[in-house]
Amino acid sequence: MSWTSTERYRIRPAPGGLALVQEILNTRAIPPYGEDVLAGGGTGVRWLRDVTDAWAEEQGWPGPSGEPRAGDLERVRALRERLAALVTGEAEPVRAPTDVSLRPGLDEEGRVALVPAGSPGEWLEGAVWAQVLLAQADGTWQRLKLCREPACRSAFYDRSRNNSAVWHDVRRCGNAANLRASRARRKQRAAEAPAGE
């Protein structure tokens, strides 16, 4: 399956269902890679239709009902923000359940699957929350991260042995952060140096 939003950042997709979560997070605009995929109606609707159709086919599920509706893109943008807060550990507890439909189903191996239903926006939100739940249960959720570089914040899957990666690309984002830190240290030393030295 092609994850166009993630691949435009030259990032390997996360394994399994976390790739779907990563794809939504990577729809944000991050210069110089691209614009916000969900900002424009035509682009956003096309992305939503492509992602839901491809994910339904890959999972062997029935796809969403109907074409994307007016509120579907707004729903997916709100989902993207909630996911970003969840990934960074800044999410507020939500006592009221999210209004999505998930129906139990069985896959070819007889395992229970949570199958989403509804309009494309509802369907995608249901599919994403099911994948978050599965990733939290199998221990892979903590490996999905947002790049620590403030100008980037792309979503990546930490494949390091000790789960310690903080940048999606060490050469690009890591070097930028290290250069800023070095300049700040030099500036601090210059400010602390006695006059006349």
Beta strands, then each sheet from edge to edge (+ up, - down):
strand 1: 101-106
strand 2: 112-117
strand 3: 144-146
strand 4: 155-157
sheet 1: 1+ 2-
sheet 2: 3+ 4-
end
